Amino acid sequence: MKKITLTLIALLGFTGAMVAQETETTTTTKYVKPDNRDRFNFYYGFGVNVLGDYKMNDKLKASGMPTIASAAPEFTFGANYTPSDTRFYHDLELAVAYMDDKTETNRLRTSVVSFKIRVHYKAIETENLFLSGGLDVGVATTLVNLYSRGNTIDLDDLNPATHTGHINMYSTQFSAGPSLALGLFQKKAFPVRINTGYNIGFTRGKWKSDFANVANTVSESGLGSFYAKVSIGF
């Protein structure tokens, strides 16, 4: 009986030592990417930006003017950094969307310029593919140029008071929201990534102008936008 007891104690001690060693090994082991090196690259992309309902559109409709479209093509340029010892990666991204809407007498040109910081975690990763999710934080400025079609500028009379028919305004908002990405062909010379996300403005975004005071302005607080794009690294 004494031998059995001593044997059990010895086995328990050995098992505890093995578990402790395994735990220590587990806690000190870092995640290593399949290619075991840090990555930094640039990328460009194209896609669509589906915009929310601007409150400015109510003002435009009431005046019989063309309105800001609900979707626009978007072009992107960015930089990506992926450390080798973590599943996280980071993007710095500049995007530009453009819309042109017109009636027989008036025209509205709209540009949306945005800058995003994106932090993603790779839930699934192989040598050539990954699936990730995370958060976008950024700022976007919507610029509108509304003018009468057929205007003429007389270079012999450049007094601004005699030239009318053009309204320029902008709205700037900080935004944040979730996003997903699917990476393909990661071992190739030009890796591909498909990004999609939804951002919500959390600042007022009041309409302003650099050339005049804006009376009866409106704010775009809570304006949302959905984007989907394909990016190619280089």
C-alpha positions in Angstrom: 0.0 0.0 0.0 2.8 2.4 0.9 4.5 1.6 -2.4 1.3 2.4 -4.3 0.9 5.6 -2.4 4.5 6.7 -3.1 4.0 5.8 -6.8 0.9 7.9 -7.1 2.6 10.8 -5.4 5.5 10.5 -7.8 3.2 10.4 -10.8 1.2 13.4 -9.7 4.4 15.3 -9.1 5.7 14.4 -12.6 2.3 15.3 -14.2 2.3 18.7 -12.4 5.8 19.5 -13.6 4.9 18.6 -17.2 1.7 20.8 -17.1 3.7 23.7 -15.6 6.3 23.4 -18.3 3.7 23.3 -21.0 2.0 26.3 -19.6 5.2 28.3 -19.4 6.0 27.3 -23.0 2.5 28.3 -24.2 2.6 31.7 -22.5 6.1 32.5 -24.0 5.3 31.4 -27.5 4.5 34.2 -30.0 2.4 34.0 -33.1 4.6 33.8 -36.2 3.2 34.6 -39.6 3.6 31.9 -42.3 6.4 33.8 -44.0 8.0 34.9 -40.7 8.7 38.5 -41.7 7.3 42.0 -41.3 5.5 43.4 -44.3 5.0 46.9 -45.5 3.5 47.7 -48.9 1.4 50.2 -50.7 -1.9 49.4 -52.5 -4.4 51.0 -54.8 -8.1 50.1 -55.2 -11.4 50.9 -56.7 -15.0 50.2 -55.6 -18.3 51.8 -54.6 -19.3 54.1 -51.8 -23.0 53.9 -50.9 -23.8 57.1 -49.1 -26.5 57.8 -46.6 -29.3 60.3 -47.1 -27.8 63.8 -46.8 -29.9 66.3 -45.0 -28.6 68.8 -47.6 -30.7 66.9 -50.2 -33.9 68.2 -48.6 -32.6 71.8 -49.2 -31.6 71.0 -52.7 -35.0 69.4 -53.5 -36.9 72.3 -52.1 -35.0 74.6 -54.4 -35.5 72.4 -57.5 -31.8 71.6 -57.7 -30.1 68.3 -58.6 -29.3 66.2 -55.4 -26.3 64.3 -54.1 -26.4 60.8 -55.5 -26.8 57.8 -53.2 -23.8 55.9 -54.6 -20.5 56.9 -56.2 -17.4 55.2 -57.7 -14.4 55.4 -55.2 -10.7 55.3 -55.8 -8.2 54.4 -53.1 -4.6 54.6 -52.3 -3.1 53.3 -49.1 -0.2 51.8 -47.1 -0.3 48.6 -45.1 1.9 47.4 -42.2 1.7 43.8 -41.0 4.0 42.7 -38.1 5.3 39.1 -38.1 4.6 38.3 -34.5 0.8 39.1 -34.4 -2.4 38.5 -36.3 -3.1 42.3 -36.4 -2.4 44.6 -39.3 -2.8 48.3 -40.0 -3.9 50.5 -42.9 -3.5 54.2 -43.7 -5.9 54.9 -46.5 -6.9 57.9 -48.7 -10.1 57.6 -50.8 -11.9 59.9 -53.3 -15.4 59.4 -54.6 -17.0 61.6 -57.3 -20.5 62.3 -58.5 -21.9 64.6 -61.2 -25.7 65.3 -61.3 -27.5 67.8 -63.5 -30.7 69.1 -64.9 -31.4 71.2 -68.0 -30.4 74.4 -66.2 -28.3 73.4 -63.2 -25.4 71.1 -62.3 -24.1 69.6 -59.0 -20.6 68.2 -58.8 -19.9 66.3 -55.5 -16.6 64.9 -54.2 -16.1 62.9 -51.0 -12.5 62.8 -49.8 -11.8 60.5 -46.8 -8.8 59.4 -44.8 -9.1 56.2 -42.7 -7.0 54.3 -40.2 -7.9 50.7 -40.2 -6.9 48.0 -37.6 -7.8 44.4 -38.4 -7.3 41.0 -36.8 -6.8 38.0 -39.0 -9.2 35.3 -37.7 -8.1 32.9 -40.5 -4.8 32.9 -42.2 -2.9 30.6 -44.6 0.0 31.3 -46.9 -2.2 32.7 -49.7 -5.4 33.7 -48.0 -6.8 35.4 -44.9 -10.1 36.6 -43.4 -10.0 39.6 -41.1 -12.2 42.0 -39.2 -11.8 45.2 -37.3 -12.4 48.9 -36.9 -12.2 51.9 -39.2 -11.6 55.4 -37.8 -11.4 58.4 -40.1 -12.5 61.7 -41.4 -14.4 62.6 -44.5 -15.2 65.8 -46.3 -18.0 66.2 -48.8 -17.6 69.1 -51.2 -20.4 70.3 -53.4 -20.2 72.8 -56.4 -23.7 73.9 -57.5 -23.9 76.2 -60.5 -26.1 77.3 -63.4 -25.2 75.7 -66.7 -24.1 78.0 -69.5 -22.3 80.6 -67.3 -19.9 83.0 -69.0 -16.8 84.6 -67.4 -15.8 87.9 -68.9 -12.1 88.4 -68.5 -12.6 92.1 -69.1 -14.8 92.3 -66.0 -13.4 90.2 -63.2 -15.3 91.9 -60.4 -16.8 89.0 -58.4 -19.9 91.0 -57.7 -20.9 90.8 -61.3 -20.5 87.0 -61.6 -23.2 84.8 -60.0 -24.6 81.3 -60.4 -22.1 79.3 -58.4 -22.4 77.9 -54.8 -19.5 76.1 -53.1 -20.0 74.3 -49.7 -18.4 71.5 -47.7 -19.2 69.3 -44.7 -16.6 67.5 -42.6 -17.2 64.6 -40.3 -15.2 62.2 -38.1 -16.5 58.6 -38.5 -16.0 55.1 -37.2 -17.4 51.6 -38.0 -16.7 47.9 -38.4 -15.2 46.4 -41.5 -14.2 43.0 -43.0 -11.5 41.9 -45.4 -10.7 38.9 -47.5 -7.1 38.6 -48.7 -6.2 36.5 -51.8 -3.0 35.6 -53.6 -0.8 36.8 -50.6 2.3 35.0 -51.9 2.0 36.6 -55.3 3.7 39.8 -56.5 0.4 41.7 -56.4 -1.7 40.5 -53.5 -5.4 41.2 -53.7 -7.8 42.2 -50.9 -11.6 42.7 -50.9 -12.7 45.2 -48.2 -16.2 46.1 -47.1 -17.4 48.2 -44.2 -19.9 50.6 -42.7 -19.0 54.0 -41.2 -21.1 56.3 -39.1 -20.4 60.0 -38.6 -20.3 61.0 -35.0 -19.6 64.7 -35.3 -22.1 67.4 -36.5 -20.7 68.0 -40.0 -22.4 71.4 -40.5 -22.3 72.8 -44.0 -19.9 75.7 -44.4 -18.3 77.7 -47.2 -14.9 79.3 -47.7 -16.4 82.1 -49.7 -19.6 83.1 -47.9 -21.5 82.8 -44.6 -24.0 80.0 -44.8 -27.4 80.9 -43.3 -30.0 78.2 -42.3 -27.3 75.5 -42.4 -27.9 71.9 -41.6 -25.7 69.3 -39.9 -25.2 65.7 -41.1 -24.7 64.1 -37.7 -25.2 60.3 -37.9 -24.7 60.1 -41.6 -23.8 56.5 -42.6 -21.9 55.1 -45.6 -21.2 51.6 -46.9 -18.2 50.8 -49.0 -17.0 47.8 -50.9 -13.7 47.8 -52.8 -11.0 45.6 -54.4 -7.4 46.6 -53.6 -4.1 45.4 -55.2 -0.8 45.6 -53.4 2.5 46.5 -54.9 
